[in-house]
Amino acid sequence: MKRYFSLTLLATAVLAGCATTSLTSDDVSKGYNSINAQQLAEHVKVLASDEFGGRAPSSKGEELTLAYLTEEFKKLGYQPGNGDSFLQEVPLVSLEADPNMVLTIGGKDYQYKKDMVMGSSRISERQSIKDSELVFVGYGVNAPEYNWNDYAGLDVKGKTVVILVNDPGFATKDPALFTGDAMTYYGRWTYKYEEASRQGAAGAIIVHETAPASYPWSVVENSWSGEQFGFQKENNNMDRVAVEGWVTTEVANELFTKAGLDFASAKANAAKGAYHVDMGDLTASVAVKNTIKKSISYNFIATLPGSEKPDEHIIYSAHWDHLGTDKNRKGDQIYNGAHDNATGTAGLIEVAEAFANLPKHPSRSMTFLAVTAEEQGLLGSKYYAAHPVIAANKTVANINMDSLNLLGKVKDISVVGIGKSEMDSLLAQAANAQGRTVSGDPKPSSGGYYRSDHFAFANMGIPAMYAGGGSEALDEDTANYRKRMSLVLRGCYHQPCDRYRDEWDLSGAVQDLQLFYQVGFDISEQPQWPKWNANSEFQRK
């Protein structure tokens, strides 16, 4: 496909008195067209192979992953991004709860995985709650900017709070309530536990419902059991609630009935305004026994120095980790994580190669960051944000890749968090050259903008783009394929069946990677840095 380098960018650079690139449109096109499905597939096959064991942090799979990335980026001529190293240490601690536990409420024992999943974020071998009073706190939100506080006038010290997932806006679809159907950070499970801890609760239990959570109970079973990673902290996370976890909707209905309440009515009340109610005489008891292991995991970082402004960086990111291997599971024990996120990690290599193929480096540096422990709560990117290798005032923008499009070519490209920054315009310009349009998040209720590694950059004030895929199939054959494959991908999310498949159509992923390459290149060559839009909650700090 013939591409042209944006002449408007060249003209702007000349007018601004800036040095212009000597790269021709043919040079840029060669890099663009070097991104291909065959190479992408080969990288995914390696990263998602059984040999890599599901790429859990601090595992043999991590060693293999980091070695593979180091080898590939060295071959492309990239420099270590962290001084003389391609790696950034991320001190982690893993807590693995003994599955032989029961949650006792109202005289009934609820079973691990079947009815509930409980654990503790405290770095402690034993944590428990004993006869802790239950209080329903609606959505568990304290948001002054929305004039909403479910904890207003409530003392939950020593008590266990029961919380709904997502935001009130999801339940009502009222665009004036929070952000309507689009989840805010207040809807994320991470926030629910954080706020319950700030309020001094002893325990926090989230009620799982598939629609507002955007994933089935099986994801809770697999993602919140086994090793759970966190940061090594001096206070050993003793400021967190002692016990946190999930219960199924069926258990919630039963508990509310025992408390003399109706779950559906309580949910409806919680969506109308700040709300809480005692759950009668119900108390909860559970003992969590943790196996503790401290370890060092790593973020991977590689840089192609800019030819004109090497101290200014565009950072491409993806998480290399997945859920590892569950030796207690019957049958297939390896969570290969092919889609999530061997595809994104492979995408980093493909885009990096496209820049390496240019006869001259782009004006600004291109840095590629593969982070650890995303599946454990965005830990690798959070650690990077707290300990940035490249200062925020030298980081121009972030482009994040998580679970690439495997459903074939589309007429649009979906932008998660559309309208937040000027990067959308650059993406629209590049998409137009592909004959595509820019569309919004197809599922805003899932809170995608707060669920991947670009969020850490956004919190640093760095414009961050998270885009990919689309909803309008290129043709009828692609539409039929999408219907079949989307069911497979949905059913294999965080399951051992997330493996590489020969029938994947990677042409859509290639389209997106080419866009990410073009947007990064265009940002590199324009004199001004992209900015957040005025209505965004993120701004340069």
PEBELUR-V890106 format. One record per helix or strand of 3 or more residues. SS is the DSSP state (@ for helix, = for strand). FROM is the first residue (numbers start at 1). TO is the last residue. If there is no record, write none. Layout:
SS_FROM_TO + SS_FROM_TO
This chain:
@_7_15 + @_25_33 + @_37_47 + @_50_52 + @_60_75 + =_87_97 + =_102_105 + =_108_112 + =_116_119 + =_126_136 + @_144_146 + =_160_164 + @_168_172 + @_185_187 + @_189_198 + =_203_207 + @_210_213 + @_217_223 + =_227_231 + =_243_247 + @_249_258 + @_263_272 + =_277_304 + =_309_319 + @_338_356 + =_364_371 + @_374_376 + @_379_386 + @_392_394 + =_395_400 + =_412_416 + @_423_433 + =_437_440 + @_444_446 + @_448_450 + @_454_459 + =_464_467 + @_476_491 + @_507_525
